[in-house]
Amino acid sequence: MENDNSTVVKEFILLGLTQSRDIQLLVFVLVLIFYLIILPGNFLIILTIRSDPGLTAPLYVFLGNLAFLDASYSFTVAPRMLVDFVSEKKIISYRGCITQLFFLHFLGGGEGLLLVVMAFDRYVAICRPLHYLTVMNPRVCYALLLALWLGGFIHSIIQVALILHLPFCGPNQLDNFFCDVPQVIKLACTDTFVVELLMVFNSGLMTLLCFLALLSSYAVIFCHVRGSASEGKNKALSTCTTHVIIILLMFGPAIFIYTRPFRALPADKVVSFFHTVIFPLMNPVIYTLRNQEVKTSMRRLLSRHVVC
């Protein structure tokens, strides 16, 4: 991955989430317990949706992909962070850093586009119900899924390409617990003003525009639902409210991190911690707790394979 002879840095030293040993151990225990409880829940959501013939609607296909993306996203940061908490030296290789950065933006970008797809699905289902089966047919659903994976890849490869063209000759200390663009770019041995603008445009501006577009689309949906007298009004409101909660959890921290100039703030590490470790696993669980069909199917699955 070293594309330039001036890149002599072979590894980066991660300064971690905090320098306090007591706080490190406390966070280690809390995150480990959290993962042991929540991560199996995400896999249970995926298994439930795949095994239940009654959950084949596009909404549940997208929810299964959300659970898969969030579980995969959490694996890019949390396992290494847990290991670093109990390690004296927190070192990541140059190649490892670039790889982590790639998957972080690949999966994160894909999830952001998936939320856009889910918003479109809800708009058609609620505002154009008579055309739903025609518009959201299986071919369209799979095309949208392919598009969001491709979009996440393009977004991430642009980030990596810009980083790979930067020379790194020291220092090599990253003031974070994982590799991300804002911290890595500051270690380059060159003027990074143009690259920073490109990064803000690629991650920050696109994140902000998607966030505003999503809020606008759900505002239209809420207005349509409030003005209707259909029996499914409460269900539609519950589903859309859940989507908005997930959007806030996903895009709020991302906007804070990527839409401003790359200057360190005291809250950066805390926001990054929740954005990369806590919220990804919580998103599918929040949705499932408010979706009666998935909860019912999950109970049936557990009763068949666990109780008996």
MARBARO-620341 format. One line per 4 residues: number of its first residue (from 1); their letters; for each residue y negated, x negated, z of N, C-alpha, C. Coordinates in steps of 0.05 Angstrom, whole numbers, plus 5000, padded with zeros to 4 digits. Layout:
<pts>
NUM = A = Y X Z Y X Z Y X Z | ...
</pts>
This chain:
<pts>
1 = MEND = 5024 4984 5000 5000 5000 5000 4975 4983 5000 | 4978 4957 5006 4954 4940 5006 4947 4934 4977 | 4926 4948 4967 4919 4947 4939 4898 4926 4934 | 4887 4913 4955 4865 4895 4952 4871 4870 4968
5 = NSTV = 4865 4846 4956 4870 4821 4970 4853 4819 4995 | 4831 4833 4996 4813 4832 5019 4823 4849 5042 | 4844 4865 5038 4856 4881 5059 4876 4863 5073 | 4868 4852 5095 4886 4834 5110 4897 4847 5135
9 = VKEF = 4887 4870 5142 4896 4885 5166 4924 4896 5160 | 4944 4888 5175 4971 4897 5172 4978 4920 5191 | 4962 4923 5212 4968 4944 5232 4942 4952 5246 | 4943 4975 5258 4921 4985 5274 4929 4990 5302
13 = ILLG = 4910 4985 5320 4915 4990 5349 4902 5017 5356 | 4918 5035 5366 4908 5062 5374 4899 5061 5403 | 4874 5067 5408 4864 5067 5435 4874 5091 5451 | 4884 5111 5438 4896 5134 5452 4877 5156 5459
17 = LTQS = 4888 5177 5472 4873 5200 5480 4855 5193 5503 | 4865 5178 5522 4850 5170 5546 4860 5144 5557 | 4844 5130 5571 4852 5104 5583 4863 5108 5611 | 4861 5131 5622 4872 5137 5649 4902 5140 5648
21 = RDIQ = 4916 5124 5662 4945 5125 5662 4955 5152 5674 | 4942 5161 5695 4950 5186 5708 4947 5210 5689 | 4924 5211 5674 4919 5232 5655 4939 5231 5632 | 4945 5206 5623 4965 5203 5602 4992 5215 5610
25 = LLVF = 5001 5209 5634 5027 5219 5643 5026 5250 5646 | 5003 5260 5656 5000 5289 5659 5002 5303 5631 | 4987 5292 5612 4987 5304 5585 5014 5301 5572 | 5028 5279 5577 5055 5274 5567 5074 5296 5576
29 = VLVL = 5073 5302 5602 5091 5322 5613 5084 5350 5603 | 5059 5356 5602 5050 5383 5593 5057 5387 5563 | 5052 5367 5546 5058 5370 5518 5088 5372 5513 | 5104 5356 5528 5133 5356 5525 5144 5384 5533
33 = IFYL = 5134 5395 5555 5143 5422 5563 5134 5443 5542 | 5110 5440 5533 5099 5458 5512 5117 5458 5487 | 5125 5434 5479 5141 5431 5455 5169 5442 5459 | 5180 5438 5482 5207 5447 5487 5209 5478 5488
37 = IILP = 5186 5491 5494 5185 5520 5495 5176 5532 5468 | 5155 5521 5457 5143 5534 5433 5156 5526 5407 | 5164 5500 5404 5176 5491 5379 5201 5507 5372 | 5220 5512 5390 5243 5528 5383 5235 5557 5375
41 = GNFL = 5213 5566 5386 5203 5593 5378 5195 5594 5349 | 5183 5572 5339 5175 5571 5311 5199 5571 5293 | 5220 5555 5301 5244 5555 5284 5258 5582 5286 | 5256 5596 5309 5268 5623 5311 5254 5642 5292
45 = IILT = 5228 5640 5290 5213 5657 5271 5223 5653 5243 | 5226 5627 5235 5236 5621 5208 5264 5633 5204 | 5281 5628 5223 5309 5638 5221 5310 5668 5219 | 5293 5682 5236 5293 5711 5236 5285 5722 5209
49 = IRSD = 5263 5711 5197 5253 5721 5172 5273 5716 5149 | 5286 5693 5150 5306 5687 5129 5332 5703 5131 | 5339 5711 5155 5365 5724 5159 5363 5754 5159 | 5339 5766 5161 5337 5795 5162 5330 5806 5135
53 = PGLT = 5347 5822 5122 5341 5833 5096 5317 5852 5096 | 5310 5862 5120 5287 5880 5122 5260 5866 5122 | 5260 5839 5124 5235 5824 5125 5231 5808 5099 | 5232 5822 5077 5229 5808 5051 5202 5813 5038
57 = APLY = 5185 5829 5051 5158 5834 5040 5143 5808 5040 | 5123 5805 5021 5108 5781 5019 5095 5772 5045 | 5086 5791 5062 5074 5784 5087 5092 5767 5104 | 5118 5774 5105 5137 5759 5122 5145 5732 5108
61 = VFLG = 5146 5732 5082 5151 5707 5068 5129 5687 5074 | 5104 5696 5074 5082 5679 5080 5082 5670 5109 | 5090 5688 5127 5092 5681 5156 5113 5660 5160 | 5136 5662 5146 5156 5641 5149 5146 5614 5139
65 = NLAF = 5131 5614 5118 5119 5589 5108 5098 5578 5127 | 5083 5597 5140 5064 5588 5161 5078 5574 5184 | 5100 5586 5193 5115 5574 5215 5126 5546 5207 | 5135 5544 5182 5146 5519 5173 5124 5498 5170
69 = LDAS = 5102 5505 5159 5079 5487 5156 5069 5477 5183 | 5066 5496 5201 5055 5489 5228 5075 5471 5243 | 5101 5477 5242 5121 5460 5255 5121 5432 5243 | 5119 5430 5216 5119 5404 5203 5093 5389 5210
73 = YSFT = 5071 5404 5210 5045 5391 5216 5045 5379 5244 | 5058 5393 5263 5058 5383 5291 5075 5357 5293 | 5094 5353 5275 5111 5330 5276 5097 5304 5266 | 5074 5308 5252 5060 5285 5241 5045 5269 5263
77 = VAPR = 5039 5282 5285 5022 5269 5306 5036 5268 5333 | 5046 5291 5342 5056 5294 5370 5078 5275 5378 | 5099 5271 5362 5121 5253 5371 5112 5225 5377 | 5095 5214 5358 5085 5187 5363 5066 5186 5386
81 = MLVD = 5050 5207 5390 5032 5208 5412 5048 5207 5439 | 5070 5222 5440 5086 5222 5464 5098 5195 5470 | 5107 5181 5449 5118 5154 5452 5096 5135 5461 | 5072 5137 5450 5050 5119 5457 5041 5123 5486
85 = FVSE = 5044 5148 5496 5037 5153 5524 5052 5135 5544 | 5077 5129 5537 5094 5113 5555 5098 5085 5545 | 5081 5076 5525 5083 5049 5514 5059 5033 5523 | 5063 5008 5527 5041 4990 5533 5023 4985 5509
89 = KKII = 5036 4979 5486 5022 4973 5461 5024 4997 5443 | 5001 5007 5434 5000 5030 5416 4992 5020 5389 | 5012 5012 5373 5007 4999 5347 5020 5016 5325 | 5005 5019 5303 5016 5032 5279 5010 5015 5255
93 = SYRG = 5029 5011 5238 5026 4994 5215 5006 5006 5195 | 4996 4990 5177 4978 5000 5156 4991 5021 5140 | 5016 5015 5131 5031 5035 5115 5036 5060 5131 | 5043 5057 5156 5049 5080 5173 5024 5097 5177
97 = CITQ = 5001 5084 5179 4976 5098 5183 4969 5115 5158 | 4972 5102 5134 4967 5117 5109 4986 5140 5106 | 5012 5136 5113 5032 5157 5111 5025 5180 5129 | 5018 5174 5154 5010 5195 5173 4986 5211 5163
101 = LFFL = 4966 5196 5152 4942 5209 5142 4949 5227 5119 | 4967 5218 5101 4975 5234 5078 4987 5261 5086 | 5007 5260 5104 5021 5284 5111 5003 5302 5128 | 4985 5291 5143 4966 5306 5159 4950 5324 5141
105 = HFLG = 4939 5313 5119 4922 5329 5102 4938 5345 5081 | 4962 5335 5074 4979 5350 5056 4987 5377 5069 | 4997 5376 5094 5006 5400 5108 4982 5417 5117 | 4961 5403 5127 4937 5418 5135 4923 5432 5112
109 = GGEG = 4921 5419 5090 4909 5431 5066 4926 5454 5056 | 4952 5451 5056 4970 5472 5048 4968 5497 5066 | 4965 5492 5092 4962 5515 5110 4936 5529 5106 | 4915 5514 5102 4889 5527 5096 4890 5545 5072
113 = LLLV = 4903 5536 5051 4906 5552 5027 4925 5576 5032 | 4945 5572 5049 4963 5594 5056 4948 5616 5069 | 4930 5610 5087 4914 5630 5100 4897 5646 5080 | 4888 5632 5059 4873 5646 5037 4892 5665 5023
117 = VMAF = 4916 5656 5017 4936 5673 5004 4943 5697 5021 | 4946 5693 5048 4952 5715 5066 4929 5735 5067 | 4904 5726 5065 4881 5744 5064 4882 5760 5039 | 4888 5748 5016 4890 5762 4991 4912 5783 4992
121 = DRYV = 4935 5776 5004 4957 5795 5007 4948 5819 5024 | 4934 5815 5046 4926 5837 5063 4904 5854 5049 | 4887 5841 5033 4867 5856 5018 4880 5876 4999 | 4899 5866 4983 4912 5883 4964 4928 5905 4978
125 = AICR = 4942 5898 5000 4959 5918 5014 4942 5940 5026 | 4918 5933 5036 4902 5953 5051 4881 5967 5033 | 4869 5951 5015 4848 5963 4999 4857 5973 4972 | 4881 5963 4962 4892 5972 4937 4922 5978 4940
129 = PLHY = 4929 5996 4959 4957 6000 4965 4974 6009 4942 | 4963 6025 4923 4978 6035 4901 4986 6013 4881 | 4971 5991 4881 4976 5969 4863 4991 5946 4876 | 4997 5949 4902 5008 5926 4917 5034 5916 4905
133 = LTVM = 5053 5933 4900 5079 5924 4890 5077 5911 4862 | 5057 5920 4847 5053 5908 4820 5040 5881 4822 | 5019 5880 4839 5004 5855 4841 5020 5834 4856 | 5031 5841 4879 5046 5821 4896 5076 5823 4891
137 = NPRV = 5083 5820 4866 5112 5820 4859 5123 5792 4865 | 5150 5789 4866 5161 5763 4874 5152 5740 4858 | 5148 5744 4832 5139 5721 4815 5111 5712 4823 | 5093 5731 4829 5066 5723 4838 5068 5709 4865
141 = CYAL = 5084 5719 4883 5087 5707 4910 5096 5678 4908 | 5116 5673 4892 5126 5646 4890 5106 5628 4875 | 5091 5639 4856 5070 5624 4843 5048 5616 4862 | 5041 5635 4880 5020 5629 4900 5030 5607 4920
145 = LLAL = 5056 5609 4928 5067 5589 4946 5067 5561 4933 | 5074 5560 4907 5074 5535 4893 5046 5524 4890 | 5027 5542 4886 4999 5534 4883 4988 5522 4909 | 4995 5534 4932 4984 5523 4957 4997 5496 4964
149 = WLGG = 5022 5492 4958 5034 5466 4963 5022 5445 4944 | 5017 5452 4919 5005 5434 4900 4976 5428 4908 | 4962 5449 4917 4934 5445 4926 4933 5426 4950 | 4951 5429 4969 4952 5411 4992 4957 5383 4984
153 = FIHS = 4975 5379 4965 4982 5352 4955 4957 5339 4942 | 4944 5354 4924 4920 5343 4910 4898 5336 4931 | 4894 5354 4950 4874 5348 4971 4880 5322 4985 | 4905 5319 4993 4914 5296 5009 4913 5270 4992
157 = IIQV = 4922 5272 4967 4924 5247 4951 4896 5237 4945 | 4876 5255 4944 4848 5245 4940 4839 5230 4965 | 4846 5240 4988 4839 5226 5013 4851 5199 5014 | 4877 5197 5008 4891 5172 5009 4880 5153 4989
161 = ALIL = 4875 5162 4964 4865 5145 4943 4838 5132 4951 | 4821 5147 4964 4795 5136 4972 4799 5115 4994 | 4817 5120 5012 4822 5101 5034 4834 5075 5023 | 4853 5078 5004 4867 5054 4994 4849 5035 4979
165 = HLPF = 4826 5045 4969 4807 5028 4955 4788 5014 4974 | 4790 5018 5000 4773 5005 5019 4786 4980 5029 | 4771 4958 5032 4782 4933 5044 4781 4935 5074 | 4802 4925 5087 4803 4924 5116 4809 4895 5125
169 = CGPN = 4789 4883 5137 4793 4855 5145 4788 4851 5175 | 4787 4873 5190 4782 4871 5219 4754 4882 5225 | 4751 4894 5249 4770 4899 5271 4791 4920 5263 | 4811 4923 5280 4833 4941 5273 4839 4961 5296
173 = QLDN = 4819 4967 5312 4823 4986 5334 4813 5014 5326 | 4831 5033 5327 4824 5061 5320 4820 5076 5347 | 4796 5087 5350 4789 5101 5374 4800 5130 5373 | 4826 5132 5372 4839 5158 5371 4869 5154 5378
177 = FFCD = 4884 5176 5378 4913 5174 5384 4929 5178 5358 | 4916 5180 5335 4930 5182 5309 4910 5172 5288 | 4921 5169 5263 4905 5159 5241 4892 5183 5227 | 4866 5183 5224 4852 5204 5209 4829 5191 5195
181 = VPQV = 4819 5205 5175 4798 5193 5158 4773 5184 5173 | 4761 5201 5191 4736 5192 5204 4738 5166 5219 | 4761 5160 5232 4764 5136 5247 4771 5112 5229 | 4789 5116 5210 4798 5095 5192 4776 5084 5175
185 = IKLA = 4760 5102 5164 4739 5095 5146 4718 5076 5159 | 4714 5080 5185 4694 5063 5199 4703 5034 5202 | 4728 5029 5198 4738 5001 5201 4737 4985 5175 | 4728 4998 5153 4727 4984 5127 4706 4963 5127
189 = CTDT = 4711 4940 5113 4693 4918 5112 4674 4921 5088 | 4662 4944 5085 4644 4948 5063 4626 4972 5069 | 4606 4977 5052 4589 5001 5056 4605 5025 5048 | 4608 5044 5066 4624 5068 5061 4608 5093 5058
193 = FVVE = 4582 5091 5052 4565 5115 5051 4575 5134 5029 | 4580 5124 5005 4589 5141 4983 4617 5153 4989 | 4634 5136 5000 4661 5146 5007 4659 5168 5028 | 4642 5164 5048 4638 5185 5069 4629 5211 5057
197 = LLMV = 4611 5210 5038 4602 5234 5025 4624 5248 5010 | 4641 5232 4996 4664 5244 4982 4683 5256 5001 | 4688 5243 5024 4706 5254 5044 4696 5280 5055 | 4670 5281 5062 4658 5305 5073 4660 5328 5052
201 = FNSG = 4655 5321 5027 4657 5342 5006 4686 5351 5003 | 4705 5333 5003 4733 5340 4999 4745 5356 5022 | 4739 5347 5047 4751 5360 5070 4731 5380 5083 | 4707 5371 5089 4688 5387 5103 4677 5411 5088
205 = LMTL = 4667 5406 5065 4655 5428 5050 4675 5449 5041 | 4698 5439 5032 4719 5458 5024 4730 5474 5047 | 4732 5461 5071 4740 5476 5095 4720 5497 5102 | 4695 5490 5101 4674 5510 5108 4673 5533 5089
209 = LCFL = 4675 5527 5063 4675 5548 5043 4699 5567 5045 | 4722 5555 5050 4746 5572 5054 4743 5590 5079 | 4732 5578 5100 4728 5593 5125 4709 5616 5121 | 4687 5612 5108 4667 5633 5103 4679 5654 5084
213 = ALLS = 4694 5646 5064 4707 5665 5046 4727 5682 5060 | 4742 5670 5078 4762 5685 5093 4749 5705 5112 | 4728 5697 5126 4715 5716 5144 4703 5739 5128 | 4692 5732 5104 4680 5754 5088 4701 5773 5078
217 = SYAV = 4724 5763 5070 4746 5780 5060 4756 5798 5082 | 4759 5788 5106 4769 5804 5128 4747 5824 5138 | 4722 5817 5134 4701 5836 5140 4702 5860 5122 | 4708 5855 5096 4712 5876 5077 4736 5894 5084
221 = IFCH = 4757 5881 5092 4782 5895 5100 4776 5913 5124 | 4763 5901 5145 4757 5917 5169 4740 5941 5163 | 4720 5937 5145 4703 5960 5138 4719 5982 5124 | 4737 5973 5106 4754 5992 5092 4772 6007 5111
225 = VRGS = 4784 5993 5130 4803 6005 5149 4788 6025 5167 | 4765 6017 5177 4750 6034 5195 4742 6060 5182 | 4737 6059 5156 4729 6083 5142 4752 6101 5133 | 4776 6092 5138 4800 6108 5129 4811 6123 5153
229 = ASEG = 4829 6142 5146 4841 6158 5167 4872 6157 5164 | 4882 6136 5153 4911 6133 5148 4926 6128 5174 | 4952 6134 5173 4968 6130 5197 4972 6100 5204 | 4970 6083 5184 4975 6055 5188 4949 6040 5196
233 = KNKA = 4929 6055 5204 4903 6042 5210 4905 6022 5233 | 4918 6030 5255 4921 6012 5278 4937 5987 5271 | 4959 5991 5256 4975 5969 5248 4960 5949 5231 | 4944 5960 5212 4929 5943 5194 4908 5927 5210
237 = LSTC = 4894 5941 5229 4875 5927 5246 4887 5905 5263 | 4911 5911 5274 4925 5891 5290 4933 5866 5273 | 4943 5871 5249 4951 5849 5232 4927 5832 5224 | 4905 5845 5216 4882 5830 5207 4868 5816 5231
241 = TTHV = 4868 5828 5254 4857 5815 5278 4873 5789 5284 | 4899 5790 5281 4916 5767 5285 4909 5745 5265 | 4905 5753 5240 4898 5733 5219 4872 5720 5226 | 4852 5735 5235 4826 5724 5242 4828 5704 5265
245 = IIIL = 4845 5710 5285 4849 5692 5307 4860 5665 5297 | 4880 5667 5280 4892 5643 5269 4872 5627 5252 | 4856 5641 5237 4835 5628 5221 4816 5612 5239 | 4807 5625 5261 4789 5611 5280 4802 5587 5292
249 = LMFG = 4828 5589 5299 4842 5566 5311 4846 5544 5291 | 4850 5551 5266 4855 5531 5245 4829 5518 5235 | 4809 5534 5229 4786 5524 5215 4764 5515 5235 | 4763 5526 5259 4742 5518 5278 4742 5488 5283
253 = PAIF = 4764 5477 5293 4765 5448 5298 4761 5432 5273 | 4773 5441 5250 4770 5426 5225 4741 5424 5216 | 4727 5445 5219 4698 5445 5212 4683 5426 5230 | 4689 5426 5256 4676 5408 5275 4681 5379 5268
257 = IYTR = 4706 5373 5259 4713 5345 5254 4703 5335 5227 | 4705 5352 5206 4701 5341 5179 4675 5349 5165 | 4659 5367 5176 4635 5376 5162 4610 5361 5171 | 4612 5342 5189 4589 5327 5197 4593 5297 5191
261 = PFRA = 4572 5282 5191 4575 5253 5186 4595 5241 5206 | 4609 5220 5198 4630 5209 5214 4619 5193 5237 | 4609 5207 5257 4599 5194 5281 4615 5204 5305 | 4622 5186 5322 4639 5193 5345 4624 5210 5365
265 = LPAD = 4636 5232 5374 4625 5248 5395 4646 5249 5418 | 4637 5254 5443 4655 5254 5465 4677 5275 5462 | 4671 5297 5448 4691 5319 5446 4711 5315 5423 | 4708 5294 5407 4724 5290 5384 4754 5290 5390
269 = KVVS = 4762 5274 5410 4790 5270 5417 4802 5296 5427 | 4787 5310 5443 4797 5335 5455 4801 5356 5433 | 4782 5358 5415 4784 5377 5392 4807 5369 5374 | 4810 5343 5369 4832 5334 5352 4859 5340 5365
273 = FFHT = 4860 5337 5391 4885 5342 5406 4894 5371 5402 | 4876 5389 5406 4883 5417 5403 4889 5424 5374 | 4874 5411 5356 4877 5417 5327 4903 5407 5316 | 4913 5385 5325 4937 5372 5314 4962 5377 5330
277 = VIFP = 4959 5383 5356 4983 5385 5373 4988 5414 5383 | 4967 5427 5394 4971 5452 5407 4970 5476 5388 | 4948 5478 5373 4944 5502 5356 4965 5506 5334 | 4974 5484 5321 4994 5488 5300 5019 5504 5309
281 = LMNP = 5029 5498 5333 5052 5512 5343 5046 5540 5353 | 5020 5544 5361 5013 5570 5372 5008 5591 5351 | 5000 5583 5327 4993 5602 5306 5015 5622 5299 | 5039 5613 5292 5060 5632 5286 5068 5649 5310
285 = VIYT = 5067 5638 5334 5074 5652 5358 5054 5675 5363 | 5029 5669 5360 5008 5689 5363 5013 5712 5344 | 5019 5706 5319 5024 5726 5299 5048 5743 5306 | 5070 5730 5314 5095 5744 5320 5092 5763 5344
289 = LRNQ = 5076 5755 5364 5072 5772 5388 5058 5798 5381 | 5044 5798 5358 5029 5822 5351 5043 5837 5327 | 5067 5828 5319 5080 5840 5297 5106 5853 5307 | 5107 5880 5307 5129 5894 5319 5155 5890 5303
293 = EVKT = 5153 5889 5276 5177 5886 5260 5191 5860 5265 | 5175 5838 5267 5187 5812 5271 5199 5811 5299 | 5185 5822 5319 5196 5821 5347 5222 5837 5349 | 5223 5860 5335 5248 5876 5336 5271 5861 5323
297 = SMRR = 5265 5849 5300 5286 5834 5285 5295 5810 5302 | 5276 5798 5316 5283 5774 5332 5301 5782 5355 | 5296 5805 5367 5313 5815 5389 5341 5821 5379 | 5343 5833 5355 5370 5838 5344 5385 5812 5339
301 = LLSR = 5371 5792 5328 5384 5766 5322 5393 5753 5348 | 5377 5754 5369 5385 5741 5394 5408 5756 5407 | 5407 5783 5406 5428 5799 5418 5455 5794 5404 | 5455 5788 5378 5480 5783 5363 5491 5756 5369
305 = HVVC = 5474 5736 5371 5484 5708 5373 5482 5696 5400 | 5467 5708 5418 5464 5696 5445 5477 5713 5466 | 5470 5738 5467 5480 5756 5489 5510 5758 5488 | 5521 5763 5463 5550 5767 5461 5564 5739 5459
</pts>
